[in-house]
């Protein structure tokens, strides 16, 4: 499974960006798709995840500002980020989890999001 993300960039505080991630390869069902981020000097953290059944989870810090959505037929997941803040600056990673007795985790290469104040 390969993941390819796009949509990062530089935006002013209060602005919006949309990240997209597409999965390709030998895929039957991706159980969970999600976005994580890692700021300089910090650990990678969950931003938002969505299951194949549509259950969504957000980090408290992005609740109400970010919206995650997925297209099961196309194996894509998007992250609409509104009201961006400087503290949202990070490298954003797409993650796919496939459960087949064991859980298999795949990461995309990351895309930079920079929010200027």
N, C-alpha and C positions, 0 to 999 in steps of 0.2 A: 504494500500500500504506500503510495506517495501522496504527500500533501503539498499543495502550492498555495501560498497566501499572497494577497495583493491588497492595495488600498492604503497603505501607510503614507505618512508624509508629515509636513509641518503645517500647523494651524495655530491661530491665535486663541487665547483663552475665550471660552464661550462659543467657539466654533464647533463644527461637526466633521466627522470622517466616517467612512464606511469601509470596513474590512471584509474581504471575501476569502474563502478557503475552499478549494476543490480537492476532493480525494479521487485518486485513480488507482487502477491495479485490480487485483483479484479480490473483489469485495462482494460479500453476500448481504450482510447487514452490519452497519456501523452502529453499535449500541449507544455510544455517547460521542457527541462532537462538542468541542468546547474551545474557548479562548483563555489563554493564560498570558501573563505578562511578567517581565523582569526588568526592574529599574536598576541603574548602576549601584552596585554595592548592596543590593537587596536580593532576597530569595525570590524564586519564581512563585507567583501566586495565581490563584484562580480568579478569573474575571467573570466568566459565565459558561454554563454548560447546558446542553439540551439533549434529551434522550430520543431514541427513535420513536417513542410513544408521545413525545411532546412535553415531557416534564422539564421544566426550566429552573435553573438555580443561578442566582447572581451573588457576587460579592456585595457586602453592605455598602462599600464605597462607590459602587456604580449603579446601585438600585435606583430606578427612576430616571436615569440618564442614558443608560445603554440598553439596547434591545438586541437579543440574539434570535436568529431564525435559521431554519434548515429546510432543505429540499431533499427528502429521502430518495426521490427518483434520480436526482442529479448528484447525490452525495456531496452537497455543498452546505456550507454554514457561513452565515454573514453576521457581522456585528456592527450595528448602527450606533455610533457614539455621538451623543449630543452634549451640549453644555460642558465641553471639555475643559479640564483644569490643568495647570502646570504639573500637578502631581500625577496626572495620567500618563506623563511622559515615560516611555518604556519601550522595550522590544516586545511585540505581541506575537505569541505563538499559537498556532492552531494544533489541536490534539484530537486524535481519534482513538477510541477504545473499542475493540472487538472482542466479544466474549464467546469463546468456543471451548468450554470446559475451563481452560485458563483464560486470563485476560491478556490481550495483546495491545500494546500501546504504541502509537505512532505520533511523531512530532513533525510539524512543518519547520522550515528553516528560519522563520521569524521575519517580522516586518517592523520597521522603526516608526513609532509615533512620537512626535515632538510637539508639545503644546507650549507656546511662548506666552509670557505674562504681559 
